[in-house]
Amino acid sequence: MASPDHALYPSQESRLIFGRTLTLWLERGGWSHDIPLRWGKAAGFPAVADSTFNKLQRSKIEQPYPITFIQLGLLNARLADQDFSGVEDPALLARLAKQRPILHGDSESPRGQSRRGEPWIATDFFSHFIGEQAAPDWARERSAPTLEQAVTASTAIAERFRGQATAAGLTMLEAWRQFAAHVISQSPRRLSAEEVEVLRSVLSGWDTWTPEQLHSLIDPDDQLRPELALDDWTASLPDKSVTQP
């Protein structure tokens, strides 16, 4: 009879870290957890089922089948090669093109550094799942910003928004309405409805982000999602005199 201790391995902490990596990987490319399976069906390669991917994100699978790690490796290899052959849906193709593969990074052990820049393969995903392979740099926990940093970031983005509105010949109210409509129309959306409401107060100067709010707005590549949303909106404006920061 199998020992009940087998359920303790890999540890819950390792599974949580693995799930966080998968979640942030999706976030990096603006993917939902069904994209891998949709890609696999369109291109004819074995891909992780959306339900399985979602359970892995939430550390709900204690011991995945080996094929799961093979599927993740195949997916990553196609991303590294930019191999989108077989995909005919323009919308899906556009979303695939935004994603990046998971690569071996600079902060790995000396053994891992010899593979720096190489894409993760199936055994790397497995090693990460059991806690032997560290998370990529962009998937590691970051310390929360200070109150001063939150106030500074709030002031900076409010000043930028006012400058862009003026350059476009818009009142603050007109600029906000256009910007909010643009954010809502994005797919996938960079900001949630709640984040947009908070941003309205920040851009108007009525309020500032808290350190916790600012921390949640920083994407895996250390970029501020509201800033990226402003970039997108600025690029959509007909007045080309509005400049990027």
N, C-alpha and C positions, 0 to 999 in steps of 0.2 A: 504493500500500500504506500502511495506517495505521501511524503511528509507534508503537513500543512504549511511548513516553513517555506515551501517553494513559492507561495504567494507573496512572500516578502521581497522577492527578487524579480526584476529590478525594484529599487526602492520607490516609494511614492514621490519622493523629491526628484528622482531622476525622471520619472514619467511626467511630472509637472514641468520640468525644465524642457523636456522634449516637446511637450504640448505647446509651451510658450514659443519655442523656436518655430514650430509649424504655423502658429497663429501670426507671428510677426512676419514670417515668410510670405504668407498670403497678403498681409497688409502692405508689404513693400511693393507688391505689384497690383494692388487694388483688386485682388481676387476674392472670390467667395469659395467655400470648401467644395463646391460642385464642379469647379473649373477643371481640376485634374481628370475627373471621370469624363466630362464632356470632351476634353481634348483626346483622351484615349479612345473614345468611341469614334470620334471624327477621323483620327489618324490611324486607327487600327493597332494600337499597342495596349498591353495590359496596364490599367491604371487603378489607383486606389478608389474604392467606392466612396461616394460623398458621405455616407453614414459612418464608415470606418474612419475617414479623415477627421470628421467632426468629433468622434469619440476619442481619437488620439489627441486632438487638441485639448480635450477636457480630461485627459489622463484616465479615461474610463476603460481602457483595454490593458489588462495586466501583462498579457503575453501574446502579442500579435503573431500571426502566421509569418513564416519566413518570406513568403511571396510579397507581403506588404513592403518590406524593406527593398526587395528587388524592384517593385513598382516605383517606389520613391527614387531609387537610383536611375531607373530608365527615364523618368520624368526630368530629373536634374540634368541628365546627359543631353536630352533634347534641347533643354534650355541653353545649356552651354554651347551647343552646336548651332543654336538658332534654327533648329530643324522643325519647321511648322508645316511640313509637307502633309498633304491629305486634308488639311483644314480648308473648307470652302466658305464657311460663314465669316463675312467680313468683321462682324462685331466680335466674334470669338477670337479671330486672328489678331485684332487690335489689342485685345486684353492679354493675349499670350505674349505679344511683343513687348509689353510693359514690364514683364517679370524678369528677374535675374536669377541665375543659378546660385546655389550655396557653394562657396569655394573655401578651400583651406586658407586660413589667414595667418597674419604675422604673429599673433599672440599665442599660438599653439606651442606645444612642447617641441624641443629640438627635433624629435623624430617627425613630428607633423610639419615642421617648417620646410623639410626637404620636399614637400608636396605643395608648397605655397602657391596659390593661384589655380590649383587643379580643382575640378568639381568633385563634390562628395559623390561617392558611389554607395552601393547597397550596404556594404560593411561599415561605412562611416555613419550612415543613418542608424544602423543597429548599435554601433559603439556609443553613439550619442544617447540612444534610448536607454542603455544599461548604465550610463553614467561614466563611461571611460573616455568618450570624446567630448571635449568642451563645446559649449554653444558658440556659434559664430560671434564675432565682435558686436555686430549690430543687434544681436538677440540677447545680450547680457543685461542684467539689471543695472539701471542707472540711478544715481542718487537724485533726490528731488531738488528742484531749484530753490534758492533762498527767496525770502520775501522781497528783498531788494532786486533780485533778478526778475521776479514776476512783475514788479512795478515798472522796471526799465523796459521789459519786453512789451508791456501794455502801452506805455507812452510811445515807444518807437513805432508800433504798428498803427496807432491812432494818428500819429503825425504823417506816416506814409499814406494812409487812406485819405486824409485831408488833402495832401499834395496831389494825389492822383485825381481826386474829385475836381480840384481847381483846374488842373491841367486839361481835364476833359470838358470843362465848362459846365459842370454839374453842381447843384446844391448838395449839401450833405444828405438831405433826405432823398433826393433823386439818385445819388450815388449808392446809398444804402439799398434802395429798392432794386436797382439794377444788379448790384452785387449779390444780394440775397436770392434774387430770382436765378442768377447764374449758378450759385452754389446748389440750390435745390434741383436744378436741371441736370447737374453732373451725374454721370453714371460710370463707375461707382462714386458716391458722394464722399468728399474729403471730410465733411463735418456733419455731425448729427444735428437734429433740430434743436436739441438743448444747447449744443455748443454754439450754434448760430445765434441763439437768443443771448447767450452770455457775451458773444463777440459784439453784438450790437451795442451793448452797454460799454464795452471796452473801447470800441471805435468812436463812440460819441464822447468819450471822456468822463462818463458818469461813474465808471467803476474801473477796477483793475482786476486782472486774474489773480487768483490765489496761487501759491506755489503748487498745490495739488492739481489745480486746473491746468496750469502751464505744463506741468509734467505729463499730463494725459494727452496734451496736444503735440508733443514731440514725437515724430515718427522714428522708425528704426534707424534711419540714416541721419538722425540728429537735426532734422529740419522741422520747422514749425508748420503744421498743417494749415493754419489760417494764412500764413505767408504764401504758401503754395497756392491756396485758393485765390489770393489776391493776384498772384502771378497769372493764373489762368484768366481771371476776369480782365486784368489789364490787357492781356493779349487779345481779348475779344472786343475791346473797345474800338470804334471806328476812328477815333482821334489818335493817330500814330505819334503825336507829340508826347503822349504819356510814356515815360521812360521807366525801365526796370531799375531796381535799386542796384 
